[in-house]
Amino acid sequence: MTKVLKVRDLTLRDGQQSLFATRMKQENIDRLLPLYKEAKFYIMEVWGGAVPDSVMRYLGESPWDRLRACSKEMKGISLLSALSRGRNLFGYVPYPDSVLEGFYKEAIKNGLNIMRIFDALNDIDNIRSSVKMINELGGIADTAVCYTVDPKPEPKAEVKKGFFAKLFGKKEEEETPEQIFTDEYFVNLAKNMENLGAKMVTLKDMAGLVNPARIYSLMPKMKAALNVPVDFHTHCTPGYGLASVLTAIIKDVDIIDTNIWWFGGGSAAPAIELVWIFCQKLGVTLDVNMEAVAKIRKELVNARKALADFDLNKNNWPNDFDEYYKNMPSEIDAEFDRAIAAAKACDEPTLLDACHKIEAYFGFPKPNELVKNAEVPGGMYSNMVANLRALKAEDLLDEAMKLIPKVRRDAGLVPLVTPTSQIVGSQAVSLAMDRRNGKPDYSTPSNQFTALVKGEYGHTPVPVDPAFREKITGSPVETPYDTSTFKAPANPELPEYGGVKLAQNDEEYLLLELLPAVAQTFLKNKRKAEYEATKTDAPKAEVKAEEKAEAPKETVEITGPTFKAPMGGSVIEIKAKPGQKIKIGDIVLVYEAMKMENDLASDMEGVVKRVLVNEGDVIATNQPLIEFE
């Protein structure tokens, strides 16, 4: 019997989030949805993740409208899925069950079928209530096992702290602790998720760190242990993505996650077109209408052009698939066969070599060797570089990278996925600075690191040393986040807009509960537009506030000293104002880079003369941001 492989398309959510900072407008999605009806993907990921935040913050659109639009077109054709951060939902702090239930209920009512639920610590308790709610509300609970790797061995002197060695029954003189993230760790976690009520389980490799040889070993064990379908999700940043997906197919994975051509590869998941070529050669039926995918591919060219301001690879697009596939030389065709043979034999070096030659022919980015060798997510590495550049301490990068294993171990050996990757990376930078300045380790723990060690993010894979917890938090006792302290946001009347309530219904109030600051701005703009639409001069008043704010500033010669961007990204919030006196270390701007929000501290002191960027602007590395008097 021919094997049938199902596909979850990520293009409209994770694809655009990975490559274009989640800036695809509803009008572009609306042009794609009729074409998706023909493609008939098993699952389409269209919601969750950064979508609820980004569409309000940057596009002035309602995330509920986006979900309804997708559901209206795709109902009965493809299952619609969203990504949830478990107790953190689509936000950044733990929420009480009332907020979780409200969102899940409203999402399912508006057409969502599958909620993929993950926790950054792989803490089963953080997803328990979400799985129960989704199932009871009639949805499909898909739980994600977050893939990570054991840290590289530390220098002998760093291991001789006593606690970690005693924890695993190791002798003090041994240099490396017992492996934690074994195949059995991930399989047991997956089995526990199935026992909770998961209807499918995803091996979710958000950093792209799972190599083909590991999939060769791990996937059969997951398949044998589970009675529910197994999905595989990875990214291509360090160069493993395509090869690992091929290996997963050979090892009988049920569902794979892909993007359509112009939204695939690089820091995103592999392109479905390359997977399709492999499936043809393997005799595997890809359960997708590839003729319809070709139509979507042609329309995606226009969608990507519309995202040019947010495309950091806008001058380095992949080659046109149709042209290059039609004219594919025999030596590249042979690389597909070589890759398949190598995958079946678990010959990883040959497999990676063949896949990299295939990707090079089709014009996809080369593997990020820094990320690959450091075994950290790309966004984490970039954030560390940005932190050190802002501190004028780039020469400490190697030292900070070497300290990552120590920080991970001290914090309970946390997986390196958002938000823990950012927390660990920033703390490693801080540790390197402490040592340079002759201070004891952890002289300056961040608020987020303190919360992590305290237990507010959940249970870590390895218990934190109570003595270390007391050193960082003041108490040796693990203390979880108390969701009873959650304060429901106010829903004030707006006298300037006719005395209406800020949130007009339950779904709008849920947005206020999830992201108070972002939703407040979004809803005020919405109420303003509705109020002004009732006036006789409505056409003139319908210009959105965010459009006014994003108008380019007049070009004026820069004469004073400038604070420059340590890395490329997009501006979320500007905190500095003309005339303000800034000290070194003051937060002057919040920006997004590699899917993470970062506070940007000034590396100089002075009075602000001008802010040279607007909120929403895409900024390049070393671009002047603020001019001082």
C-alpha positions in Angstrom: 0.0 0.0 0.0 1.3 3.4 -0.9 2.2 5.6 2.1 0.1 8.8 2.4 1.9 11.8 4.0 -0.3 14.6 5.4 0.9 18.2 5.5 0.4 21.1 7.8 0.9 24.3 5.8 2.6 27.1 7.9 2.7 29.8 5.2 0.1 32.1 6.6 1.4 32.0 10.3 4.8 30.6 11.1 6.1 31.2 7.6 5.4 34.9 7.6 6.4 35.1 11.2 9.8 33.5 10.6 10.7 35.6 7.5 8.6 38.8 7.5 7.9 39.6 11.2 4.2 38.7 10.9 3.2 41.7 8.8 1.0 40.0 6.1 -2.2 42.1 5.8 -5.6 40.6 5.6 -6.1 41.8 2.1 -3.1 39.6 1.0 -4.4 36.6 2.8 -7.9 37.1 1.3 -6.4 36.7 -2.2 -4.7 33.5 -1.2 -7.6 31.7 0.6 -9.6 30.8 -2.5 -6.5 29.1 -4.0 -6.0 27.2 -0.7 -9.5 25.7 -1.1 -8.2 23.8 -4.1 -4.9 22.7 -2.4 -6.8 20.9 0.4 -4.0 20.7 2.9 -4.8 18.5 5.8 -4.1 21.3 8.3 -3.4 25.0 7.8 -1.8 27.0 10.6 -3.3 30.4 10.4 -3.6 31.8 14.0 -1.9 32.0 17.4 1.8 32.6 17.9 2.6 36.2 17.2 -0.5 36.8 15.1 -2.9 38.2 17.8 -0.2 40.7 18.9 1.1 41.7 15.5 -2.1 42.2 13.6 -3.3 44.6 16.3 0.1 46.3 17.0 1.3 46.8 13.4 -1.7 46.4 11.1 -4.6 47.8 13.0 -6.5 44.6 12.3 -8.6 42.3 14.5 -7.2 38.8 15.1 -10.7 37.6 15.4 -11.6 38.9 11.9 -8.6 37.0 10.6 -9.7 33.7 12.1 -13.2 34.2 10.8 -12.1 35.0 7.3 -9.9 31.8 7.2 -12.7 29.7 8.6 -15.3 31.1 6.1 -13.2 30.0 3.2 -11.7 26.8 4.5 -14.5 25.2 6.6 -14.9 21.6 5.6 -11.8 21.6 3.5 -8.7 22.0 5.7 -8.5 21.9 9.5 -7.4 25.3 10.9 -4.7 25.3 13.7 -3.2 27.9 16.0 -0.2 27.8 18.2 -0.6 28.4 22.0 2.2 28.9 24.6 0.2 26.9 27.1 -0.3 28.9 30.3 1.1 32.0 28.5 -1.5 31.6 25.6 -0.4 34.1 22.9 1.1 36.5 25.4 4.1 36.7 27.7 2.9 36.0 31.2 0.9 33.2 32.8 -2.9 33.7 32.6 -5.6 32.3 34.8 -7.9 29.5 33.5 -10.7 32.0 32.9 -8.7 33.8 30.3 -7.5 30.6 28.7 -11.0 29.2 28.5 -12.4 32.4 27.2 -10.0 32.5 24.3 -10.3 28.8 23.5 -14.1 29.0 23.5 -14.2 32.0 21.3 -11.6 30.6 18.9 -13.4 27.3 18.4 -16.7 29.2 18.0 -15.0 31.2 15.2 -13.8 28.2 13.3 -10.5 27.0 14.9 -10.1 23.2 14.9 -6.7 22.4 16.3 -4.8 24.1 19.1 -1.1 23.2 19.1 0.0 23.7 22.7 3.6 23.9 23.9 5.5 25.0 27.0 9.0 26.4 26.9 10.1 24.3 29.8 8.4 21.1 28.6 6.4 21.4 31.9 3.4 19.1 31.5 1.6 21.0 34.2 1.7 24.2 32.1 -0.4 22.6 29.3 -2.7 20.4 31.4 -5.6 22.8 31.7 -5.3 23.8 28.0 -5.6 20.2 26.8 -8.6 19.6 28.9 -10.4 22.8 27.8 -9.7 22.3 24.1 -11.1 18.7 24.2 -14.2 19.7 26.2 -14.9 22.6 23.9 -14.9 20.3 20.9 -11.5 21.2 19.5 -8.5 19.0 18.8 -5.6 19.2 21.3 -2.2 18.9 19.6 0.6 19.0 22.2 4.2 19.9 21.2 7.3 18.3 22.6 9.9 21.1 22.5 13.2 19.7 21.1 16.4 20.8 22.7 20.0 19.5 23.2 22.1 18.9 26.2 24.7 21.7 26.7 28.2 21.1 25.7 30.6 20.0 28.5 31.7 22.8 30.8 35.3 23.2 31.9 36.1 21.0 34.9 36.2 23.8 37.3 32.7 24.8 36.6 31.2 21.4 37.2 32.8 21.0 40.7 30.0 22.8 42.4 28.7 19.7 44.1 24.9 19.9 43.6 24.7 18.9 40.0 27.1 16.0 40.5 25.2 14.8 43.5 21.9 15.2 41.7 22.9 12.6 39.1 25.0 10.5 41.4 28.2 11.6 39.6 31.6 11.9 41.1 33.0 15.3 41.7 35.9 14.8 39.3 33.7 13.9 36.3 33.5 16.7 33.8 30.1 16.1 32.2 26.8 15.3 33.8 24.5 12.6 32.6 22.5 13.3 29.4 19.1 14.6 30.1 17.5 15.2 26.7 17.7 11.6 25.5 15.3 9.9 23.1 13.6 8.4 26.2 13.1 11.9 27.6 11.2 13.1 24.6 9.3 9.8 24.2 8.1 9.8 27.8 7.1 13.4 27.5 5.0 12.6 24.4 3.4 9.6 26.2 2.5 11.8 29.1 0.9 14.3 26.7 -1.1 11.5 25.1 -2.3 10.4 28.5 -3.4 13.9 29.2 -5.7 13.7 26.2 -3.7 14.9 23.3 -5.2 13.8 19.9 -1.9 14.3 18.1 1.7 15.1 19.2 4.2 17.3 17.5 8.0 17.0 17.8 8.5 20.8 17.6 12.0 22.0 16.8 11.7 25.7 16.9 15.4 26.3 16.7 16.1 23.9 13.9 18.6 22.0 16.0 17.4 18.4 15.4 19.8 16.7 13.1 18.9 13.8 10.7 20.7 11.1 12.7 18.7 12.1 15.8 15.4 11.9 13.8 16.6 8.5 12.5 16.7 7.3 16.1 13.9 9.3 17.8 11.1 9.1 15.3 10.6 5.3 15.3 10.5 5.4 19.1 7.8 8.0 19.2 5.8 6.2 16.6 6.0 2.9 18.5 5.1 4.6 21.8 2.1 6.6 20.7 -1.4 5.7 19.4 -2.0 9.2 18.0 -0.5 10.8 14.9 3.0 12.3 15.1 3.8 15.7 13.4 7.3 16.9 12.8 8.1 20.7 12.8 11.5 22.2 12.2 13.3 25.2 10.7 16.2 25.4 8.3 18.5 28.0 10.1 21.5 25.7 10.9 21.0 23.6 7.7 19.4 20.5 9.1 15.7 21.2 8.1 15.3 19.6 4.7 17.5 16.6 5.6 15.7 16.0 8.9 12.3 16.2 7.2 13.4 13.6 4.6 14.6 11.3 7.4 11.3 11.7 9.3 9.4 10.7 6.1 11.5 7.6 5.7 10.9 6.8 9.4 7.1 7.0 8.9 6.1 10.3 10.4 2.4 11.0 9.9 2.4 14.8 9.3 5.1 17.2 8.3 5.1 21.0 8.5 6.1 23.0 5.4 5.8 26.4 3.7 5.1 27.2 0.1 8.2 28.2 -1.9 8.6 32.0 -1.4 7.9 31.6 2.4 10.1 28.6 2.9 13.7 27.8 3.8 16.2 30.0 5.7 14.8 30.6 9.2 11.5 29.1 8.2 10.4 25.5 7.6 11.4 23.7 4.4 9.6 24.4 1.1 6.9 21.8 0.3 8.1 21.7 -3.4 11.4 20.1 -2.4 9.6 17.7 -0.1 7.3 16.8 -3.0 10.2 15.9 -5.2 11.5 13.6 -2.5 8.1 12.0 -2.1 7.8 11.3 -5.8 11.1 9.4 -5.7 10.1 7.6 -2.6 6.7 6.5 -3.9 5.0 8.4 -1.1 1.7 10.2 -1.9 1.8 13.7 -0.6 -1.8 14.4 0.4 -2.0 17.9 -1.3 -3.1 19.1 -4.7 0.3 20.3 -6.0 -1.3 22.0 -9.1 -3.2 24.2 -6.7 0.0 24.8 -4.7 1.5 26.1 -7.9 -1.3 28.7 -8.2 -0.7 29.8 -4.6 3.1 30.0 -5.3 2.4 32.5 -8.1 0.3 34.7 -5.9 2.8 34.5 -3.1 5.2 36.4 -5.2 2.9 39.4 -4.9 2.4 38.8 -1.2 6.2 38.8 -0.6 6.6 42.0 -2.7 4.0 43.6 -0.4 6.2 42.6 2.6 9.4 44.1 1.1 9.8 46.5 4.0 10.0 43.6 6.5 12.0 41.2 4.3 15.6 41.1 5.5 16.4 38.9 2.4 14.6 41.1 -0.1 17.6 41.1 -2.4 18.3 37.4 -2.1 15.1 35.6 -3.1 15.1 31.9 -4.0 15.1 31.0 -7.6 11.8 30.5 -9.4 10.8 26.9 -8.7 8.9 26.3 -11.9 11.8 27.4 -14.1 14.6 25.7 -12.1 12.7 22.5 -11.6 11.8 22.3 -15.3 15.5 22.9 -16.2 17.0 21.0 -13.4 20.3 19.4 -14.5 20.9 15.7 -14.1 23.6 16.2 -11.4 21.0 18.0 -9.1 18.4 15.3 -9.8 21.1 12.8 -8.7 21.5 14.7 -5.5 17.9 13.9 -4.5 18.7 10.2 -5.0 21.9 10.5 -3.1 20.1 12.2 -0.2 17.5 9.4 -0.1 20.1 6.7 0.0 22.1 8.5 2.7 19.0 9.1 4.8 18.0 5.4 4.6 21.6 4.5 5.7 21.8 7.2 8.4 24.8 8.6 6.6 24.4 12.1 7.9 27.4 13.8 6.3 26.4 12.6 2.8 22.8 13.5 3.4 23.5 17.0 4.5 26.0 17.6 1.6 23.3 16.5 -0.9 20.6 18.6 0.6 22.8 21.6 0.8 23.6 21.3 -2.9 19.9 21.0 -3.7 19.1 24.1 -1.6 22.0 26.0 -3.2 20.8 25.2 -6.7 17.3 26.5 -5.9 18.8 29.6 -4.2 17.9 29.1 -0.6 20.2 30.6 2.1 23.3 28.7 3.3 23.3 27.2 6.7 24.0 29.5 9.6 27.3 28.0 10.8 27.4 30.1 13.9 24.1 28.9 15.1 24.9 25.3 14.1 28.2 25.2 16.0 26.8 27.1 19.1 23.7 24.9 19.2 21.5 27.8 20.1 18.5 29.4 18.3 19.4 32.0 15.7 17.4 34.7 17.5 19.2 33.9 20.8 22.6 34.4 19.2 21.5 37.6 17.4 20.1 39.0 20.7 23.4 38.3 22.5 25.3 40.1 19.8 23.0 43.0 20.1 23.3 43.2 23.8 27.1 43.1 23.7 27.2 45.7 20.9 25.1 48.0 22.9 27.5 47.6 25.8 30.5 48.1 23.5 31.8 44.7 24.6 31.6 42.6 21.3 34.9 41.0 22.3 33.1 39.2 25.1 30.9 37.2 22.7 33.0 34.0 22.8 33.1 34.2 26.6 29.3 34.8 26.8 28.7 31.8 24.4 30.9 29.6 26.6 28.8 30.6 29.7 25.5 29.5 28.2 25.9 25.9 29.5 26.6 27.2 33.0 23.6 29.5 33.0 21.3 26.7 31.6 22.5 24.3 34.3 22.1 26.8 37.1 18.6 27.6 35.9 17.5 24.0 35.7 18.7 23.0 32.3 16.0 24.8 30.5 15.3 24.3 26.8 16.4 27.1 24.6 13.2 28.3 23.1 11.4 31.6 23.4 11.3 33.1 26.0 13.9 31.0 27.9 16.4 31.4 25.1 16.3 35.2 25.4 16.5 35.0 29.2 19.5 32.6 29.2 21.3 34.5 26.5 20.9 37.9 28.2 22.1 36.4 31.5 25.2 34.8 29.9 26.1 38.3 28.6 25.6 39.8 32.0 27.7 37.0 33.5 30.5 37.8 31.1 30.4 41.5 32.0 30.4 40.6 35.8 33.6 38.6 35.3 35.2 41.4 33.2 34.5 43.9 35.9 35.8 41.6 38.7 32.4 41.0 40.2 31.0 37.7 41.5 28.9 35.7 39.1 25.2 36.8 39.0 25.9 40.1 40.5 23.2 41.5 38.1 20.5 38.9 37.6 17.7 40.1 35.3 14.1 40.2 36.4 13.2 37.5 34.0 16.1 35.2 35.1 15.1 35.8 38.7 11.5 34.8 37.9 12.7 31.7 36.0 14.8 30.5 38.9 12.1 31.3 41.4 9.7 29.0 39.6 7.3 31.5 38.0 7.7 30.0 34.5 7.1 26.4 35.8 9.0 23.3 36.7 12.4 23.1 35.0 13.7 19.8 33.5 16.2 19.5 36.3 15.5 21.0 39.8 17.3 24.2 40.6 19.8 24.0 43.4 18.0 25.5 46.5 21.1 27.3 47.5 21.4 28.9 44.1 17.7 29.8 44.1 18.2 31.5 47.5 21.2 33.4 46.2 19.2 34.8 43.2 15.7 35.2 44.7 16.2 35.4 48.4 14.4 32.1 49.1 15.3 28.5 48.5 11.7 27.5 48.0 10.3 27.1 44.5 7.4 29.5 44.1 5.1 29.3 41.1 3.4 32.3 39.5 0.2 33.0 41.4 -2.4 33.5 38.7 -4.8 34.7 41.4 -2.9 38.0 41.4 -4.0 38.6 37.8 -5.9 41.8 37.6 -8.6 42.1 35.0 -8.1 45.3 33.0 -10.5 48.1 33.1 -13.0 48.7 30.3 -13.5 52.5 30.5 -16.0 54.6 28.7 -14.5 57.0 26.1 -16.2 60.4 26.4 -14.1 61.7 23.4 -15.8 59.1 21.2 -19.4 59.5 22.3 -19.1 57.7 25.7 -18.9 54.2 24.3 -17.0 51.4 26.1 -13.4 50.7 24.9 -14.2 47.0 24.4 -17.6 46.5 22.8 -18.0 42.7 23.3 -16.5 39.6 24.8 -13.9 39.0 22.1 -12.6 42.5 22.3 -12.4 42.3 26.1 -10.4 39.1 25.8 -7.8 41.0 23.7 -7.6 43.5 26.5 -6.9 40.7 29.0 -4.3 39.1 26.8 -2.3 42.2 25.7 -3.6 45.2 27.6 -1.3 47.9 26.1 -1.5 46.7 22.5 -5.2 46.1 22.6 -5.9 49.4 24.2 -4.3 51.3 21.4 -5.9 49.1 18.8 -9.4 49.4 20.3 -9.1 53.2 20.8 -8.2 53.6 17.1 -11.2 51.4 16.2 -13.6 53.4 18.4 -12.2 56.6 16.9 -12.7 55.4 13.4 -16.3 54.3 14.2 -17.1 57.7 15.9 -15.7 59.8 13.0 -17.5 57.7 10.4 -20.7 59.0 11.8 -19.7 62.6 11.0 -20.3 64.5 7.8 -16.5 64.7 7.2 -16.0 61.0 7.7 -13.9 60.5 4.6 -11.3 62.9 5.8 -11.3 61.5 9.3 -10.8 57.9 8.3 -7.0 58.1 8.1 -5.7 55.7 10.7 -3.7 57.0 13.6 -1.0 54.5 12.9 -0.7 55.6 9.3 -0.1 59.2 10.5 2.5 58.0 13.0 4.3 56.1 10.3 4.7 59.0 7.9 8.3 59.4 6.9 10.2 62.2 8.7 11.7 65.1 6.8 15.3 64.4 6.0 17.6 66.7 8.0 21.3 66.6 8.1 22.6 64.9 11.3 25.2 67.0 13.1 25.2 65.6 16.6 26.4 62.2 18.0 24.0 59.3 17.2 23.0 56.1 18.9 22.9 53.4 16.3 21.1 50.1 16.0 23.2 47.1 17.1 21.3 44.8 14.7 18.5 44.8 12.2 14.9 44.6 13.2 11.7 46.6 13.5 10.8 49.3 16.0 8.0 48.4 18.4 8.1 51.3 20.8 10.1 54.6 21.2 10.7 55.6 24.8 13.1 58.5 24.2 11.7 62.0 23.5 13.4 65.2 22.2 14.7 67.2 25.1 15.0 64.2 27.4 18.2 63.7 29.3 19.5 60.1 28.8 22.0 58.2 30.9 24.0 55.2 29.8 21.9 52.1 30.3 18.5 53.9 29.9 16.0 52.0 27.7 15.4 54.3 24.7 13.6 51.9 22.3 12.0 48.5 22.1 12.5 46.6 18.9 11.8 43.2 17.4 14.6 41.1 16.0 14.5 37.4 15.1 10.9 37.1 16.5 11.8 38.4 19.9 11.2 41.8 21.6 14.3 43.5 22.9 14.9 46.5 25.2 17.6 48.7 23.7 19.7 50.6 26.2 21.6 53.7 25.3 25.4 53.4 25.2 25.9 57.2 25.6 24.8 60.0 27.8 23.2 63.3 26.7 20.1 65.2 25.7 18.0 63.9 22.9 17.9 66.2 19.9 15.8 64.1 17.5 14.4 60.6 17.2 15.3 59.5 13.7 12.9 56.5 13.4 9.2 55.9 13.8 7.4 53.1 15.5 6.9 50.3 12.9 10.0 51.2 10.9 12.4 48.4 9.8 15.9 49.3 10.9 19.2 48.0 9.6 22.3 47.2 11.6 24.2 50.4 12.5 21.4 52.7 11.3 21.2 55.9 13.4 18.2 55.8 15.7 18.7 58.9 18.0 20.6 62.1 17.6 21.9 63.8 20.7 22.6 67.5 21.3 
